[in-house]
Amino acid sequence: MQNKDNFLDYVFAYPEGLVFTCSDEGEVTVDMENKGFTNKVAQRFFKRPKVSHIKLEGMGSFIFLCVDGRRSVYEIGQLVHEKFGDEAEPLYERLSVYMKKLEEVGFVKKLN
C-alpha cells in the first residue's frame, strides 16, 4: 500500500515551552536544555552548560520564523523563494531536510 502523505502539506508549530530569541538582524537563537544522565555527568565534571544556545543563521532563521502553526511547508517554501530566489535552490529538497532536522531536535512539531 502506498503512502499518500505529501510532506509539503504538513504544518509545523513550535512545541510548548520552546525558548528562542530573535536579534535585530533576524538571527534566531534557540535555547536547548541539556537533559539526561550523560548531560548531568558532563555538567558536573566537565563544566558543560545546562542550556545550550543554538544559533540559526540566514535562511535557517528565516524558515524558523515562518513556522506559525498555519503555513504548510509548501507555503513556507514560497516565502523562502520570494526572499532568497535562486540562492534557495533546490528549494523543496533542502527545505524538507531542514524541517525534518528541526523536528528531530525538537525545535518544531508536526501538527497534521
C-alpha positions in Angstrom: 0.0 0.0 0.0 1.3 3.4 -1.0 1.7 6.3 1.5 -0.3 9.2 0.1 1.0 11.8 2.5 2.8 14.7 0.9 5.4 16.4 3.1 4.7 19.8 1.5 1.2 19.7 3.0 2.5 19.3 6.6 2.1 22.2 9.0 4.6 22.7 11.8 4.4 24.8 15.0 6.8 25.4 17.9 6.5 22.9 20.8 5.2 24.2 24.1 8.0 25.7 26.3 10.5 26.3 23.4 12.5 29.4 24.3 14.1 31.4 21.5 15.2 35.0 20.8 15.5 36.9 17.6 18.2 39.6 17.1 17.5 42.9 15.3 19.2 41.4 12.2 16.7 38.5 12.2 19.1 35.9 13.6 17.3 33.3 15.8 18.9 31.7 18.9 17.1 28.7 20.4 17.8 27.8 24.0 18.0 24.0 24.4 18.1 22.5 27.9 20.7 19.7 28.2 18.8 16.9 30.0 19.6 13.2 30.7 22.2 11.3 32.6 25.2 11.9 30.3 24.4 15.6 30.2 24.3 15.7 34.0 27.7 14.0 34.2 29.2 16.4 31.6 27.7 19.4 33.5 29.2 18.2 36.8 32.6 17.0 35.8 33.4 18.8 32.6 31.6 22.1 33.3 29.2 21.8 30.4 26.3 24.3 30.4 22.8 23.3 31.5 21.4 25.3 28.5 22.9 25.4 25.0 22.3 28.4 22.8 21.8 27.2 19.2 22.1 30.0 16.6 20.3 29.6 13.3 21.7 31.9 10.6 20.4 33.4 7.4 17.9 31.2 5.6 17.6 28.9 8.6 16.4 31.8 10.8 14.0 33.0 8.1 12.5 29.5 7.8 12.2 29.1 11.6 10.4 32.4 11.9 7.9 31.4 9.1 6.7 28.5 11.2 3.4 29.6 12.7 1.1 26.6 13.0 -0.9 27.7 9.9 1.5 27.7 7.0 2.3 24.4 5.2 5.8 23.5 4.2 4.8 24.4 0.6 3.7 27.9 1.7 7.0 28.4 3.7 8.9 27.4 0.5 7.1 30.1 -1.4 8.2 32.7 1.1 11.7 31.4 1.0 11.7 31.6 -2.8 10.4 35.2 -2.7 13.2 36.3 -0.2 16.2 34.2 -1.4 15.4 33.4 -5.1 17.8 31.1 -6.8 20.0 31.0 -3.7 17.5 28.7 -2.1 17.6 26.1 -4.9 17.0 23.1 -4.9 14.3 24.7 -2.6 11.9 21.9 -1.6 14.6 19.2 -1.2 16.6 21.5 1.1 13.5 22.8 2.9 12.2 19.2 3.6 15.6 18.1 5.0 15.8 21.2 7.2 12.2 20.9 8.5 12.8 17.2 9.4 16.0 18.2 11.2 14.2 20.9 13.2 11.6 18.3 14.1 14.3 15.7 15.1 16.0 18.1 17.5 12.7 19.3 19.0 12.6 22.9 17.6 9.3 22.3 15.8 6.5 19.7 15.9 4.2 18.4 13.1 0.6 19.3 13.6 -1.1 17.1 11.0 
